[in-house]
Amino acid sequence: MRLGFDPILTAPRIVTAESLALATWYDAHPAIRRLWGIRDADTLRVIVSVEPTFDGGDIYPAWIGNSLQWARELCASTGANVRLELIDEPHAQGIEMQQDSIVVADLFWRDSTLILPHTMV
C-alpha cells in the first residue's frame, strides 16, 4: 500500500500519545520540513523530509549530522522502537506501508508548498 503526500487524505483522525510526542518533537526541530508517523506492528516509523540547504538545495548535510541524535530523541519521547527514515519528497512517489499500518501523524505546517483549503483566507 502506498501513502500519498496529500495531508487532507492522510491526516490521522485520532490523537494519541505517540502523535502528541511526534508533534512536540517536530515543533522543536526546524530542520524538519514534514513528518509522518506510521505505526507498524512492532515499530513506529518516523519519516521526515528535511529543509534543504540555502546554497544548493541539499538535504543530506542536516540528515547526516543529526539523524542518530534525532532517532534517540524520538525513541525517548515516544517510548517506542523508532525507525527514522529520510524521504526526498520532491522525487518520491509516496510512502510504502503495510496494509495493517496506521498513520499516527502527518505534520506539515513548515512545508510552504502546501496550502490547505481551510487555511486560505
C-alpha positions in Angstrom: 0.0 0.0 0.0 1.3 3.5 -0.8 0.6 6.5 1.3 0.3 9.7 -0.7 1.5 13.2 0.3 -1.9 14.9 0.4 -2.5 15.8 4.1 -6.2 16.0 3.6 -6.2 12.3 2.7 -3.5 11.1 5.1 -4.2 13.1 8.3 -4.9 10.8 11.3 -8.3 11.2 12.8 -7.4 10.2 16.4 -4.9 12.0 18.7 -2.6 9.5 20.6 0.3 9.8 23.0 2.6 9.0 20.1 1.1 11.6 17.8 1.4 14.3 20.6 5.0 13.3 21.2 5.8 13.5 17.5 4.1 16.9 17.2 6.2 18.2 20.2 9.4 16.8 18.6 8.5 18.3 15.2 7.8 21.7 16.8 11.3 21.7 18.4 13.2 20.8 15.2 13.0 23.5 12.5 15.2 21.5 10.2 12.3 19.1 9.6 10.0 20.3 6.9 7.5 17.4 7.2 7.0 14.4 9.3 4.9 11.2 9.0 4.5 8.8 11.9 3.4 5.3 10.9 2.6 2.6 13.5 3.6 -0.9 12.3 3.1 -4.0 14.4 6.3 -3.6 16.3 7.8 -0.3 15.1 7.0 3.3 14.9 8.3 4.5 11.6 9.1 8.2 11.6 9.6 9.5 8.1 10.9 13.0 7.6 11.7 15.4 4.9 14.4 17.9 5.7 14.8 21.5 4.8 17.4 21.8 2.1 20.5 23.9 2.4 20.2 27.5 1.2 23.3 27.3 -1.0 22.4 24.2 -3.1 19.2 22.6 -2.0 21.0 19.6 -0.5 19.0 17.7 2.2 21.8 15.3 3.3 24.1 17.6 5.5 21.3 18.0 8.1 20.4 14.3 7.9 23.9 13.0 8.2 24.7 15.4 11.0 21.6 14.8 13.1 19.8 11.6 12.2 21.3 9.5 15.0 20.5 12.1 17.7 17.0 12.6 16.2 16.4 8.8 16.4 17.5 8.7 20.0 15.2 11.7 20.9 12.3 10.1 19.1 12.7 6.8 21.0 12.9 8.6 24.3 9.9 10.9 23.7 7.6 8.2 22.3 8.7 5.3 24.3 8.6 3.2 21.1 11.0 1.3 18.9 11.5 4.0 16.3 12.8 3.6 12.8 13.8 7.0 11.5 13.7 7.4 7.7 14.5 10.2 5.3 12.4 10.9 2.2 13.4 13.2 -0.7 9.8 14.3 -1.1 10.0 16.1 -4.5 11.4 12.9 -6.0 9.3 10.3 -4.2 6.1 8.8 -5.4 4.7 8.2 -1.9 5.5 6.2 1.2 5.2 2.4 1.1 3.4 1.0 4.1 2.0 -2.3 5.2 -1.8 -3.0 4.9 -2.3 -3.0 8.6 -0.2 0.1 9.4 -1.8 3.1 11.0 -0.8 6.8 10.3 -0.5 8.4 13.7 1.0 11.8 12.5 1.2 13.8 9.3 2.9 17.1 10.3 3.5 19.7 7.7 3.0 23.3 8.9 6.6 24.2 7.9 6.1 23.0 4.3 5.3 26.1 2.3 4.4 24.1 -0.7 1.2 23.0 1.0 -1.8 25.3 1.2 -4.9 23.6 2.5 -8.4 24.9 1.7 -9.3 25.6 5.3 -6.2 27.7 5.9 -6.8 30.1 3.0 -8.3 33.5 3.8 
